[in-house]
Amino acid sequence: MAGLRLEGLTKRFGEIAAVDHVDLDLPPQKLVCLLGPSGCGKTTLLRLIAGLETATEGRILLDGADLTGVSAHDRDFGMVFQSLALFPHLTVGENIAYALKIRGVDKATRDRRVAELLDLVQLPGVGERRISQLSGGQRQRVAIARALAIDPKLFLLDEPLSALDAKLREKMQVELRLLQQRLAVTTIVVTHDQREAMTMADIVVVMNEGRVLQAGPPLEIYRNPADTFVADFIGISNLIPCEIVEAGTVEVAGHRLALADMPSGLAEERGAATLSVRPEDLHVLPVAQGQADGLRGTVAFIRDLGASVEISLDCAGQELVAVTTPKERPAVSVGDTAGIEIPGDRAVVLRG
């Protein structure tokens, strides 16, 4: 089992801190997604963990052992690169067995391991094929099998599914998650796709500008984002200007809203803040059914997506989006004035 700890990990390129004093404790046997926009530092952080980059400051510890100065070859980590980096001149089996061969493992053992791994990634009997004869999804599986050949202490993947089409990508997300659970290997995946992170991860680490903004279970981050960046990056959120008027109460567009909870750091504060409300938690009602003194908005657009209905509203110049099911679709049309209800137990007050 591998428990990974990062202490003040920093990587500078000149004056630019690509990774900026990252502190993380990642438990063993979990799948962790490093999530963030392009250029946020997530790939650099993965390369630091892998030993492919040298830290400017900080330490990397695995089960208490300091790996900061240990070479990539000696860390015994498996890695799948975004480009897959398969050897086109080798067969599928030779690709998978490559790391074992350079470690001096005998051919009989290598052949048995290749057969086991091909079964594991659902590609039995393709060991003699050339890489050029494989589909994109099959190449992905070969790259995964190759990384797992050495029974790695950590399994690292850098945007491994980004080159696949949408349908195959979603299928591979599930397959990769099931494989990780079956092997119980600590796995770290870099992605910029929040849907991918929500699908696969036990722990999501949200990064921006080299820093970790929040780390935790996907639903915890979705429901209780640390700031407006996290709220906006993880899914879709209505970020509504508000005023904290007293503990547990905010004012939105002149209307007061009692909240079920407020972050401890904001409980005693007053003044301007931001209210985060997910579209599925925003309720739209015909005015006749809405609260007489509640929020109102004008229906600007309705998009029927089959399984869901998306309603855009203009509320005092603020664009809000509500999502509901066809069965619960409110009887409103574009141009109507509608009531807007914000459940106090599903809204989160944020600073920044």
N, C-alpha and C positions, 0 to 999 in steps of 0.2 A: 504494500500500500504506500501511496505517496502523498504526503501533506506538504504543500508548497507555501513558502512564506517569502514575501518580498518586503524588504526594509529600506525605505528611502531610495528606491531604485531610480536612477537618473541617467539619461543619455543625452549629451549635448553634441550638436554638430556646429562648431563655431560658437556663435552667440545664441543659437536656437536650441531650446530644450525640447527635443522630440518626445522624451519621457521625463516627467518632472516630479521627482520625489513621490513615487508610487509606493504605498504601503498596502499590502494585501495578504490575507490569510485564506488559502484555498484548501478546503478539506479533501481527503482522499476519496477516490472512486466516484467523483462527481464530474459532470460535463459543464464546463465553464465557457461562456461566450464573452469575448472582448468585443464590445459593440460601440460604434461611433462613426461619425462622418469621415470621409477621406481626409487624410492628413492629421488625424487626431492623435496618432502615436500608437495605435493598437498593434500594427504589424511590427513596429520597432520593439515594442514591449515583448511580443512573442519571440522575436529574434534574440533579444537579451536572455530570455528564459532558455532558449535553445542553445545558447552559446555562440551564435553566429554574429553577434555584436558584443563589444566589450563595454561594460557599464562605466560611466564617468564617476558615479558615486553609488553607494548603497550595496546591499547584499542580496543574494538569492540562496535560500536554504531549502533543502529537500530532506524531510525527516530529521531535521536538526543539523544536517551536514551542510557546510558552506560550499556551494558550487560556483561562486562568483568567478574564481580564477580557473575553473576546470574547462578544458577544451570541449567543443561540441561533440567530438568523437568519443570522448570518455564519459559523457553524461548518460549514454544509453537511452536517449529519447528517440521516439519515432516521429517523423515529420512529413506532412503532405503539403507541398508547395502549391501556390495558386496555379502555376503553369504545369503542375504535376511532375515535371522533370523526369519523365520516363525515358529510358534509353531505347531509341528506335532501332538500333542494330541488334538488340537482344530480344529473345522471345519473352513471352509473358512470364514463364517459369524462371527464366534467367534474371529478369528484372526483380522478381520477388525474392529470389535467393541471393541477390547481389551482396547484401550486407552480411549474410551468413558466410558467403564464400571468402570475403576479405578478412573475416574473423577466423578463418581456418577450419570451419565446420566441414566434416566429411560429406561426400556427395550423397550417400544413402540417407543421411539425416536431413540434408537440404531438400532432397526430393520428397521425403515424408512431410516435412514442414510446408513445402509449397502446396502439396495436395490438400493438407489440412486447411490452409489459408484460402485456397480456391473454393473449397466447400463452404468455408465461413462467410465469404463474400458472394456466395451464390454464383460462382463461375466454374463449376466442375468441368474438367476435361479440356480446358482451353490453354493449358500450359505451353503447348508447342506453337501457338499462334504468334504472329508478329503483332507488334503494337498497332501498326497501320491497319490491321484487319479488324480492330475493335471500334465499337461505338463510343460516344462520349461518356455514357454512363458506365460502360465496361472499363474504360481507361481509369475512371474515377475509382472503381473497385480495386483495380490492380495497384494503383498508387496507395490505397489504404492497406491492402494486403502486404505490400512491400514495407510500409512503415511499421506494421505489426509483427514482422518476421522475427525481430530480435526480442520479443516480449518486453516492450519498452516500459520504463518506469513512468514516463509521461508520454502522452500521445498529443502532438501539436499539429494543428491544421490552419493554414492561412487562406481564408476565403476559398475553401475547397470546391464549392458548388457554383461559383460565380459564372462559369462558362457554360453551364447547362441551361436548356430551355426551361420555362416556368414549370411545366408539368413534371418533367424528370427531376428538376431541382426539389420539388416538394416530396416526391417519392424517395429521393436520396436522403433528405432530411430525416424522414422517419426511419429509413434503413440504418443510417449512421447512429441515430439515437438508440435503436434496439441493439445494435452491435456493441455500443459502448456499455449498455446495461448488462449485456450478456458477459462481456469480458471484465467488467468492473475495473476498467483502467481509467486513471485520472486523465481527463481530456480537456484541452483548451482549444477553442475554435475562434478564429478572428472572422468577423462579419460586419458589414455595414447594413445588413437587412434585419430590421427589428422583428419581422415576422419569423425569420429563420431562428433568431435568438429565442423568441417566445416558444417556438415549436420544440426546440431541442434542449434548452439549458436547464440545469438545476440552479445555476447561479449566473446572473447577467452582471457584467462589469461595464458600466457606461462611462466612456471616456470623451474628453474634448480638450484640445490644446495641451495634450500631454499629461493631463491629470485625470484621476479617477473621481468622477462626480458622485457616483452611487454604485453600490454593489449589493446584490441580494437576490432572492428568488424572483422570477419574472413577474408573477402576479403582485408581489409586494411593491416592486418598482412601478408597475403599471398603475396600481391603486394609490400608492403614496410616494409620488416622485419627490426628489429632494429639492428640485428647483424648476424654473420654467423651461430650461434647456432639456432636462430629462423628460418633463411632461410633454414637450412638443416633439421630441425625437422618438419616444416610445409610443407608437400608435398615433392617434389623432386626439388632440385635446382642445377644448374651448378655453382659451386663456383670457379671462375677463377682468378688466381693472376693477378694483374694489377698495373699500376703505374699512379698516378695522376700527369699529366704534366702541367695542367693549369686548371683554373676554368671551369668546364663543359666538360673537355676532359681527357680521360684516354688512356693509351697505353696497348694493349694486344698482346703478342707474336710479338712485333715489329710493330704493326699496331695501328694507332690512331682511337679512337671512340669518336664521339661527343655525349654527353648525353643530353636528354631533361631537366633533373633536377638532382641536386645533393644535398644531405642533407646539411643543413646550416652549420653544424659543420665541414663539410669536404670541403666546397667551397673554403676556403683560404688555405687549406693544400696541401702539395705536398709529393710525395713518395709512398711507397708500400701500397697497399690496396687490397680489394677483390671485384670482380664483381659478383653479383648474377643474374643469368638468368634462368628463368623457361624453362623446356624442350619444352613446347608448343610455346615459343617465339623465340626459336633458329631455324633459317631457314637453311636448307641444300639444295644446288643446284648442279647440274652437273657443272663441271668446266667451260664448254662453256657458261653457263648462269650466273656464278658468277662474282663478281667484279675482274677485272684483277689483282689488287694489294691487294685484300682482304685476310682474313684468309683462310687457307686451312687445311684440315684434311683428314685422311685415314679412310674409313668406316671399322669398326672392326666387327660389328655385326648388324643384322637387325632382329627385332622380330615383327611378325605380330600378333596382339592381336584381330583381327577381327574389332572392332570398332575403333582401332587406330593402328598406326605403330610406333615402337620405333627404333631409329637409334643411335647406339653408334659409336663415332668417336675418333680417336687419333689425337689430335692437339698439336704438339710439346711436346709430352709426357703427355699432359693433357687429361684425359678422359672427353668427353662431351656427353650428351644425348639429342637428339631431338625427339619430339613426333609430329606426324602429322596425318591426316586422310587418309584412303585408297585412297580417291578421289584426295588428294593433294600430294600423295606419290611421291617424286622425283625419277627420273630415274637413280638411283645409285645402285651399287651392292657391296658386301663385297670385299675389296681390292682396290676399286676405290678411287681416290683423288677427294674430293668434296669441293666446296666452302661453307663457313660458314658465315652467316650474323647475326649480333646481332643488333636488333632494338634499337636505342638510347633511345627511349621512354619507353622501357620495361626492361631495365637493371638498377640495383641498386648498387651503390658503398657502401661498408661496411668496417668498421674497426672491427678487432677482429674476 
